[in-house]
Amino acid sequence: MDPEKVNYHYCDDLNTVPLPKKSRVLVTGANGYVAHRLIPELAARGYSVRCMFRARRSPPILSHPNLEVVYADCLKKEELWPALEGIEYAYYLIHSMREKGSRFAERDKIAAMNFVEVAKAFGVKKIIYLGGLGETTERLSTHLSSRWEVGKILADSALNVVRLRAAIIIGSGSASYELLKSLVLRQRWIPFLSEFNSRCQPIAIRDVIKYLVGVLETPDLPADVYPIGGEDVLTYRDLILRFAAILQREVRFFDISWAPLPVDLLCRTYAVWLHFFTPVPVNIATLLLGSLRSDVVCKSGEIKKYLPFATLDFQTAVKWALEKEAQSRVFSHWSDVPPEGMSDLLPLSEYESAEFLIDEHSLEIPAASDKVFSLIARIGGHHGWFHANLLWRIRGLLDRMMGGVGLHRGRRDVQNLRVGDSVDFFRVERLEPGKELLLRSEMISPGYSWLQFELEPVPANGTRLTLRAHFIPYPFWGELYWNVLLKFHAFIFKGLLRYFRREAIKLKNGGQPEGLGYGSGLKTS
């Protein structure tokens, strides 16, 4: 994808001067939400950017002469040597929030220790770390404590380390934004704990990127901790009410502090409850909720001495995020990173065919393949699955009950797909417009599965559309699961084929495809 297409030009009015052309910059966590917004800005400002991905299954979304891709896991020190060789400046944007329990904290600690050891050996001039706001008190959540510890490990390395600390990041596709939006859209009555009414200082993603670029381009900036935030300081109750007002929704709160449970357990229970109404996984929701118990506001405005630009207020940040969604200009999303344990799986093409169980159905459609493919590319998210949506919802609910991503994760963009996108509980593994869409399942099941849409031209400008389910079962339970689903597959696949045939003919004749979805109903202008 052209970097200019995904460049929001956040830094065009920044008061700093770019470093010399081709200055070598490493961006770790290159598949993450913040990195996806940061990399195009760096490329546009003339830097030679090395994008570090942990897994080879994480595809870069950009191609540019100034961009280089490298694969390295910070938990494996030997992989960091080629990643950091020749690097002058590095962004450390690595967090293991998707790990279960508190294992992410130990992983983050080891990763940071490995990184500074190799960075020191290569003489990296500056490391920029984005952590979380929060005081170092006994009430600090495991999430914020871990980020504080990572920042300390980096700073204690004797390298030039600039630590930025932000609270809630508001932007189209951010985890905090999606959690708030889903909560307001799906709930009239919201459970609340008095411990959650601490103060926070949300910041727009555009301002986060401006600070990240600005501290890189400020050579006299002392190595220190710099809190960053937006214009508003709000309690979490006010934050939710303001979000609801923007969406013209009415919400009410009911206190659950009376429950005879420790606050940590209440947070976990609340996160599980949210799991059924919002797209954000339990582990991330638990960490975010734990953070609500601490004030996360800027205690110092020191950064303004060096970067005195005006930050956005909360309402403007939310409205601009909604506008980006309405314009189909959401180019990074919290779900770009696969669930833990899914990112290292082999693609379909690398498995031996003898291992597969396959269910296949096909139908000839009297329309060109590009017309048919345009319908297929709309699948999931707001549009739904076009046929047997009740069955899809039931399967999504079962997946959520088992701790999976379910259907609420939706899509980054309601119209366009790219390799690596999430589509409800699938992820796009291969995409060839007019020829093939291959979706890899990320739902919890006793095996590995894929859903394939294959298009083949036939005479008279027609298309043979084949729907194919591939499954590699675990012993016994996987085969039982497959046999139970076979009849459901036949019903769903045949209905989908009929839908695509009917709507492709309608599209061919100048009509508009029918929407059979179950989306949120959110409309923005």
C-alpha positions as CSV (number, residue, x, y, z in Angstrom):
1,M,0.0,0.0,0.0
2,D,1.2,3.5,-0.8
3,P,2.4,5.2,2.4
4,E,0.9,8.5,1.4
5,K,-2.6,6.8,1.4
6,V,-2.2,5.9,5.0
7,N,-0.4,9.1,6.1
8,Y,-2.7,11.3,8.1
9,H,-0.1,14.2,8.0
10,Y,-0.3,14.6,11.8
11,C,3.2,16.2,11.9
12,D,2.9,18.7,9.0
13,D,2.6,21.6,11.5
14,L,5.1,20.3,14.0
15,N,7.6,22.9,15.1
16,T,10.7,20.6,14.9
17,V,13.1,20.1,11.9
18,P,13.6,16.5,10.6
19,L,17.0,15.0,11.3
20,P,19.3,14.4,8.3
21,K,17.8,12.5,5.4
22,K,18.1,8.7,5.7
23,S,18.7,8.8,9.4
24,R,18.2,5.1,10.4
25,V,15.3,4.6,12.7
26,L,14.0,1.3,14.1
27,V,10.3,0.9,15.0
28,T,9.6,-2.2,17.2
29,G,6.1,-3.6,17.5
30,A,5.6,-2.6,13.9
31,N,2.3,-4.5,13.6
32,G,0.8,-2.5,16.5
33,Y,-1.7,0.2,16.4
34,V,0.6,3.1,17.3
35,A,3.4,1.9,15.0
36,H,1.0,1.7,12.0
37,R,0.3,5.4,12.5
38,L,3.9,6.3,13.2
39,I,5.7,4.6,10.3
40,P,4.0,6.5,7.5
41,E,4.9,9.8,9.2
42,L,8.5,8.9,9.6
43,A,8.7,7.8,5.9
44,A,7.1,11.0,4.8
45,R,9.8,13.0,6.8
46,G,12.6,11.3,4.9
47,Y,13.8,8.7,7.5
48,S,15.1,5.3,6.7
49,V,12.8,3.2,8.7
50,R,13.4,-0.4,9.8
51,C,10.1,-2.0,10.8
52,M,10.5,-4.8,13.3
53,F,7.9,-7.6,13.4
54,R,7.9,-10.4,15.9
55,A,6.4,-13.0,13.6
56,R,6.8,-13.6,9.9
57,R,3.0,-14.1,9.7
58,S,2.5,-10.3,10.4
59,P,2.5,-8.7,7.0
60,P,3.6,-5.1,6.5
61,I,0.9,-2.8,5.2
62,L,3.2,-0.5,3.4
63,S,5.9,-0.7,0.7
64,H,8.3,2.2,0.2
65,P,12.0,2.6,-0.8
66,N,12.7,4.0,2.7
67,L,11.1,1.1,4.5
68,E,12.8,-2.1,5.5
69,V,11.3,-5.1,7.2
70,V,13.1,-7.3,9.8
71,Y,11.7,-10.1,12.0
72,A,12.9,-10.4,15.6
73,D,11.5,-11.5,18.9
74,C,12.9,-9.5,21.9
75,L,12.6,-12.7,24.0
76,K,15.3,-14.2,21.7
77,K,18.4,-12.0,22.1
78,E,20.2,-13.5,19.1
79,E,17.4,-12.2,16.8
80,L,18.0,-8.6,17.9
81,W,21.5,-8.3,16.6
82,P,20.6,-8.0,12.9
83,A,17.5,-5.9,13.8
84,L,19.6,-3.3,15.6
85,E,22.7,-3.3,13.5
86,G,23.4,0.2,12.0
87,I,20.4,1.8,13.9
88,E,20.8,5.3,15.2
89,Y,17.4,5.8,16.9
90,A,14.8,3.3,18.1
91,Y,11.2,3.4,19.2
92,Y,10.4,0.8,21.8
93,L,6.6,0.0,21.4
94,I,6.5,-3.6,22.7
95,H,3.9,-4.8,25.2
96,S,2.6,-8.3,25.9
97,M,-0.9,-7.4,27.0
98,R,-2.5,-10.4,25.2
99,E,-0.7,-12.9,27.5
100,K,-2.9,-14.6,30.1
101,G,-2.6,-13.7,33.8
102,S,0.5,-11.7,34.8
103,R,2.9,-13.5,32.5
104,F,3.0,-10.5,30.3
105,A,4.9,-8.6,33.0
106,E,7.8,-11.1,33.1
107,R,7.9,-11.3,29.3
108,D,8.1,-7.5,29.0
109,K,10.9,-7.4,31.6
110,I,13.0,-10.0,29.7
111,A,12.3,-8.3,26.4
112,A,13.5,-4.9,27.6
113,M,16.6,-6.3,29.2
114,N,17.6,-8.1,25.9
115,F,16.8,-5.0,23.9
116,V,19.0,-2.6,25.9
117,E,21.9,-5.0,25.9
118,V,22.0,-5.2,22.1
119,A,21.2,-1.5,21.7
120,K,24.1,-0.6,23.9
121,A,26.5,-2.8,21.9
122,F,25.5,-1.0,18.7
123,G,25.7,2.5,20.3
124,V,22.1,3.5,19.6
125,K,21.9,7.3,20.0
126,K,18.3,7.5,21.4
127,I,15.5,5.2,22.5
128,I,12.0,6.5,22.7
129,Y,9.6,4.5,24.8
130,L,5.8,5.0,25.1
131,G,4.5,3.8,28.4
132,G,1.4,4.4,30.6
133,L,0.6,7.3,32.9
134,G,0.2,6.5,36.6
135,E,1.9,7.1,39.9
136,T,4.1,4.4,41.5
137,T,1.8,3.6,44.4
138,E,0.6,0.3,45.8
139,R,-2.7,0.8,43.9
140,L,-0.9,0.8,40.6
141,S,-2.4,-1.9,38.3
142,T,-0.2,-4.8,37.1
143,H,-0.5,-3.3,33.6
144,L,0.8,0.1,34.6
145,S,3.4,-1.4,37.0
146,S,4.8,-3.5,34.1
147,R,5.1,-0.5,31.8
148,W,6.8,1.5,34.6
149,E,9.3,-1.3,35.1
150,V,10.1,-1.6,31.4
151,G,10.7,2.2,31.3
152,K,13.1,1.9,34.3
153,I,15.0,-1.0,32.7
154,L,15.5,1.1,29.5
155,A,16.5,4.2,31.5
156,D,18.9,2.3,33.7
157,S,20.9,1.1,30.7
158,A,22.9,4.4,30.5
159,L,21.6,4.9,27.0
160,N,19.8,8.2,26.0
161,V,16.2,7.1,26.8
162,V,13.2,9.4,26.5
163,R,10.1,8.0,28.2
164,L,6.7,9.3,27.1
165,R,3.7,8.3,29.3
166,A,0.1,8.5,28.0
167,A,-3.2,7.5,29.4
168,I,-6.2,6.6,27.2
169,I,-5.4,7.0,23.5
170,I,-8.4,8.1,21.5
171,G,-8.4,7.4,17.8
172,S,-10.3,5.3,15.2
173,G,-9.3,1.7,15.9
174,S,-7.6,2.1,19.2
175,A,-8.5,-0.4,21.9
176,S,-9.7,2.3,24.4
177,Y,-11.8,4.0,21.8
178,E,-13.4,0.7,20.6
179,L,-14.2,-0.3,24.2
180,L,-15.9,3.0,25.0
181,K,-17.8,3.0,21.7
182,S,-19.1,-0.6,22.1
183,L,-20.0,0.0,25.8
184,V,-22.1,3.1,24.9
185,L,-23.7,1.6,21.8
186,R,-24.6,-1.8,23.4
187,Q,-25.5,-0.9,27.0
188,R,-28.1,1.3,28.5
189,W,-27.1,0.4,32.1
190,I,-23.4,0.3,32.9
191,P,-22.0,-1.4,36.0
192,F,-19.7,0.9,37.9
193,L,-17.3,0.8,40.9
194,S,-16.5,3.8,43.0
195,E,-12.8,2.8,42.6
196,F,-13.2,3.4,38.8
197,N,-14.0,7.1,39.3
198,S,-10.3,8.2,39.2
199,R,-9.2,11.0,36.9
200,C,-7.7,10.5,33.5
201,Q,-6.3,12.7,30.8
202,P,-7.1,11.1,27.4
203,I,-5.0,12.0,24.4
204,A,-5.7,11.8,20.6
205,I,-3.6,9.4,18.6
206,R,-2.5,12.3,16.4
207,D,-1.0,14.1,19.4
208,V,0.7,10.9,20.5
209,I,2.4,10.6,17.0
210,K,3.4,14.3,17.1
211,Y,5.1,13.8,20.4
212,L,6.8,10.6,19.3
213,V,8.2,12.3,16.2
214,G,8.9,15.6,18.0
215,V,11.1,14.0,20.7
216,L,13.1,12.3,18.0
217,E,13.7,15.6,16.3
218,T,14.6,17.5,19.5
219,P,18.3,16.9,19.9
220,D,18.7,18.9,23.2
221,L,15.8,17.1,25.0
222,P,17.1,15.6,28.3
223,A,16.7,11.9,28.9
224,D,13.8,11.8,31.3
225,V,10.1,10.9,31.8
226,Y,7.6,13.2,30.0
227,P,3.8,12.8,30.7
228,I,1.7,13.6,27.7
229,G,-2.1,14.2,27.6
230,G,-4.9,16.1,25.8
231,E,-6.7,19.2,26.9
232,D,-9.3,17.6,29.2
233,V,-9.0,16.0,32.6
234,L,-12.1,13.8,33.2
235,T,-13.4,11.2,35.6
236,Y,-14.1,8.0,33.9
237,R,-17.9,8.5,34.5
238,D,-17.7,11.9,32.7
239,L,-15.6,10.3,29.9
240,I,-18.3,7.7,29.2
241,L,-21.1,10.3,29.5
242,R,-19.4,12.6,27.0
243,F,-18.8,9.8,24.6
244,A,-22.5,8.8,24.9
245,A,-23.6,12.4,24.2
246,I,-21.5,12.6,21.0
247,L,-23.2,9.4,19.8
248,Q,-26.6,10.7,21.0
249,R,-27.1,7.8,23.4
250,E,-28.5,7.8,26.9
251,V,-26.7,5.6,29.5
252,R,-27.2,5.1,33.2
253,F,-24.8,3.7,35.8
254,F,-25.5,1.2,38.7
255,D,-23.0,0.7,41.5
256,I,-21.7,-2.8,42.1
257,S,-19.3,-1.9,45.0
258,W,-21.7,-3.7,47.4
259,A,-20.6,-7.1,46.0
260,P,-18.6,-8.9,48.7
261,L,-15.6,-9.5,46.4
262,P,-12.0,-8.1,46.3
263,V,-11.7,-5.2,43.9
264,D,-9.2,-7.2,41.7
265,L,-11.7,-10.0,41.4
266,L,-14.5,-7.6,40.6
267,C,-12.4,-6.1,37.9
268,R,-11.9,-9.5,36.4
269,T,-15.6,-10.3,36.6
270,Y,-16.5,-7.0,35.1
271,A,-14.0,-7.7,32.2
272,V,-15.7,-11.1,31.6
273,W,-19.1,-9.4,31.5
274,L,-17.7,-6.7,29.0
275,H,-16.3,-9.6,26.9
276,F,-19.9,-10.4,25.8
277,F,-20.7,-6.8,24.6
278,T,-17.4,-5.3,23.4
279,P,-14.8,-6.5,20.9
280,V,-11.8,-6.1,23.3
281,P,-10.6,-9.5,24.7
282,V,-10.9,-10.3,28.4
283,N,-7.1,-9.9,29.1
284,I,-6.9,-6.4,27.6
285,A,-10.2,-5.3,29.2
286,T,-8.9,-6.6,32.6
287,L,-5.7,-4.6,32.3
288,L,-7.6,-1.5,31.2
289,L,-10.1,-1.8,34.0
290,G,-7.3,-2.3,36.5
291,S,-5.8,1.0,35.3
292,L,-9.0,2.9,36.2
293,R,-8.2,2.6,39.9
294,S,-5.3,5.1,39.6
295,D,-5.3,8.8,38.6
296,V,-3.6,9.0,35.2
297,V,-3.0,12.7,34.6
298,C,0.0,14.8,33.6
299,K,1.8,16.0,36.8
300,S,4.3,17.9,34.7
301,G,4.1,20.1,31.6
302,E,7.8,19.9,30.9
303,I,7.3,18.5,27.4
304,K,5.5,21.7,26.4
305,K,8.7,23.7,26.7
306,Y,10.1,21.7,23.7
307,L,6.9,20.8,21.8
308,P,4.4,23.6,22.5
309,F,1.7,22.6,20.0
310,A,-2.0,22.6,21.1
311,T,-3.4,19.2,21.8
312,L,-7.0,18.2,21.0
313,D,-9.8,18.1,23.5
314,F,-11.7,14.8,24.1
315,Q,-14.8,15.7,22.1
316,T,-12.8,16.7,19.0
317,A,-10.7,13.6,19.2
318,V,-13.8,11.4,19.3
319,K,-15.6,13.3,16.5
320,W,-12.6,13.1,14.2
321,A,-12.3,9.3,14.9
322,L,-15.9,8.9,13.9
323,E,-15.3,10.9,10.7
324,K,-12.4,8.6,9.8
325,E,-14.7,5.6,10.2
326,A,-17.4,7.2,8.1
327,Q,-14.8,7.9,5.3
328,S,-13.4,4.3,5.4
329,R,-10.0,5.8,6.4
330,V,-9.1,3.5,9.3
331,F,-5.7,2.2,8.4
332,S,-4.6,0.8,11.8
333,H,-6.8,-1.1,14.3
334,W,-6.1,-2.7,17.7
335,S,-7.0,-6.1,16.2
336,D,-4.2,-5.9,13.6
337,V,-2.2,-8.0,16.1
338,P,-3.5,-11.6,16.3
339,P,-4.4,-13.2,19.6
340,E,-1.6,-14.7,21.6
341,G,-0.6,-18.1,20.1
342,M,-2.1,-17.3,16.7
343,S,0.6,-15.1,15.1
344,D,3.2,-17.9,14.6
345,L,0.9,-20.5,12.9
346,L,1.8,-21.7,9.5
347,P,-0.2,-20.5,6.5
348,L,-2.5,-23.0,4.7
349,S,0.0,-23.5,1.8
350,E,2.7,-24.9,4.1
351,Y,0.7,-27.7,5.5
352,E,0.6,-31.2,3.9
353,S,-2.6,-31.8,2.1
354,A,-3.0,-35.3,3.5
355,E,-3.6,-33.7,7.0
356,F,-6.8,-31.9,5.9
357,L,-10.5,-32.6,6.1
358,I,-12.2,-30.6,3.4
359,D,-15.8,-29.6,2.7
360,E,-16.4,-28.0,-0.7
361,H,-19.4,-26.5,-2.5
362,S,-19.6,-24.6,-5.7
363,L,-22.0,-22.8,-8.0
364,E,-21.8,-21.1,-11.4
365,I,-22.7,-17.4,-11.4
366,P,-23.6,-15.5,-14.6
367,A,-21.5,-12.5,-13.7
368,A,-17.9,-11.4,-14.0
369,S,-15.5,-12.4,-11.2
370,D,-14.8,-8.8,-10.2
371,K,-18.6,-8.3,-9.5
372,V,-18.7,-11.5,-7.4
373,F,-15.6,-10.7,-5.5
374,S,-16.8,-7.2,-4.6
375,L,-19.7,-8.9,-2.8
376,I,-17.5,-11.5,-1.1
377,A,-15.2,-8.7,0.2
378,R,-18.1,-7.2,2.2
379,I,-18.5,-10.2,4.4
380,G,-18.5,-10.0,8.1
381,G,-18.5,-7.0,10.5
382,H,-21.4,-4.6,9.9
383,H,-22.7,-6.5,6.9
384,G,-22.9,-9.8,8.6
385,W,-22.5,-13.2,6.9
386,F,-25.4,-12.9,4.4
387,H,-27.0,-16.2,5.2
388,A,-27.8,-18.1,8.4
389,N,-26.7,-15.1,10.5
390,L,-28.4,-16.7,13.6
391,L,-26.0,-19.7,13.3
392,W,-23.0,-17.4,13.0
393,R,-24.1,-15.4,16.0
394,I,-24.5,-18.6,18.1
395,R,-21.0,-19.8,17.1
396,G,-19.7,-16.3,17.9
397,L,-21.3,-16.4,21.3
398,L,-19.9,-19.9,22.1
399,D,-16.5,-18.6,21.1
400,R,-16.8,-15.6,23.4
401,M,-18.0,-17.9,26.3
402,M,-14.8,-19.9,25.8
403,G,-12.6,-16.7,25.9
404,G,-12.3,-16.3,22.1
405,V,-12.7,-13.2,19.9
406,G,-16.2,-13.9,18.7
407,L,-18.0,-11.8,16.2
408,H,-17.8,-8.4,18.0
409,R,-14.2,-7.8,16.8
410,G,-15.7,-6.9,13.4
411,R,-13.6,-5.4,10.7
412,R,-11.1,-2.5,10.4
413,D,-13.0,-1.2,7.3
414,V,-16.6,-2.0,6.2
415,Q,-15.6,-1.8,2.5
416,N,-12.0,-2.7,2.0
417,L,-9.9,-5.7,3.0
418,R,-6.1,-6.2,3.1
419,V,-4.0,-9.2,4.1
420,G,-3.8,-9.3,7.9
421,D,-7.2,-7.7,8.5
422,S,-9.5,-9.3,11.1
423,V,-12.9,-10.3,9.9
424,D,-14.9,-11.2,13.0
425,F,-13.2,-14.4,14.2
426,F,-11.3,-14.8,11.0
427,R,-8.1,-13.1,9.6
428,V,-7.3,-12.5,6.0
429,E,-4.4,-14.8,5.1
430,R,-4.5,-14.4,1.3
431,L,-6.2,-11.9,-0.9
432,E,-6.2,-11.9,-4.7
433,P,-9.0,-9.6,-6.0
434,G,-11.2,-11.4,-8.5
435,K,-9.6,-14.8,-7.7
436,E,-9.4,-15.7,-4.0
437,L,-10.1,-14.7,-0.5
438,L,-8.6,-17.0,2.2
439,L,-9.7,-16.5,5.8
440,R,-7.9,-18.2,8.7
441,S,-10.0,-19.0,11.8
442,E,-9.0,-17.5,15.1
443,M,-11.9,-18.9,17.0
444,I,-11.4,-21.5,19.7
445,S,-11.8,-25.0,18.2
446,P,-10.2,-28.5,18.4
447,G,-8.1,-27.9,15.3
448,Y,-6.9,-25.4,12.7
449,S,-9.4,-24.2,10.1
450,W,-9.7,-21.9,7.1
451,L,-12.5,-20.7,4.9
452,Q,-11.7,-20.2,1.2
453,F,-13.6,-18.3,-1.5
454,E,-12.2,-19.3,-4.9
455,L,-13.3,-17.8,-8.2
456,E,-12.7,-19.3,-11.6
457,P,-13.8,-17.7,-14.9
458,V,-16.2,-19.8,-17.1
459,P,-17.6,-19.2,-20.6
460,A,-20.0,-16.3,-21.3
461,N,-18.3,-14.0,-18.8
462,G,-19.4,-16.1,-15.8
463,T,-17.7,-17.2,-12.7
464,R,-17.5,-20.5,-10.8
465,L,-17.5,-19.7,-7.1
466,T,-16.2,-22.4,-4.7
467,L,-16.5,-22.3,-1.0
468,R,-14.1,-24.6,0.7
469,A,-13.6,-25.3,4.4
470,H,-10.2,-26.7,5.4
471,F,-9.7,-28.3,8.8
472,I,-6.7,-30.0,10.5
473,P,-8.3,-31.8,13.5
474,Y,-6.8,-32.6,16.9
475,P,-7.1,-36.3,17.6
476,F,-10.6,-37.5,18.4
477,W,-12.2,-34.2,19.5
478,G,-11.3,-32.5,16.3
479,E,-12.8,-35.2,14.1
480,L,-16.0,-35.3,16.3
481,Y,-16.3,-31.5,16.0
482,W,-15.9,-31.7,12.2
483,N,-18.5,-34.4,11.8
484,V,-21.0,-32.5,13.9
485,L,-20.6,-29.4,11.8
486,L,-20.7,-31.0,8.3
487,K,-24.5,-30.6,7.9
488,F,-24.4,-27.0,9.2
489,H,-21.6,-26.3,6.6
490,A,-23.7,-27.6,3.8
491,F,-26.7,-25.5,4.8
492,I,-24.6,-22.3,5.3
493,F,-22.4,-22.7,2.2
494,K,-25.2,-23.5,-0.2
495,G,-27.2,-20.5,1.1
496,L,-24.1,-18.3,0.8
497,L,-23.6,-19.4,-2.8
498,R,-27.3,-18.7,-3.6
499,Y,-26.9,-15.2,-2.0
500,F,-23.8,-14.4,-4.1
501,R,-25.5,-15.6,-7.3
502,R,-28.6,-13.5,-6.7
503,E,-26.8,-10.4,-5.6
504,A,-24.2,-10.6,-8.4
505,I,-26.9,-10.7,-11.0
506,K,-28.6,-7.7,-9.4
507,L,-25.2,-5.9,-9.3
508,K,-24.6,-6.8,-13.0
509,N,-27.9,-5.3,-13.9
510,G,-27.2,-2.0,-12.1
511,G,-28.9,-2.7,-8.9
512,Q,-27.6,-2.5,-5.3
513,P,-26.7,-5.5,-3.2
514,E,-29.0,-6.4,-0.3
515,G,-27.7,-5.8,3.2
516,L,-28.5,-8.8,5.5
517,G,-26.1,-7.8,8.3
518,Y,-26.5,-7.5,12.0
519,G,-24.2,-4.5,12.5
520,S,-24.2,-1.9,15.3
521,G,-26.4,0.5,13.4
522,L,-23.9,3.3,14.0
523,K,-24.1,6.0,11.4
524,T,-21.8,9.0,11.2
525,S,-21.6,11.9,8.8
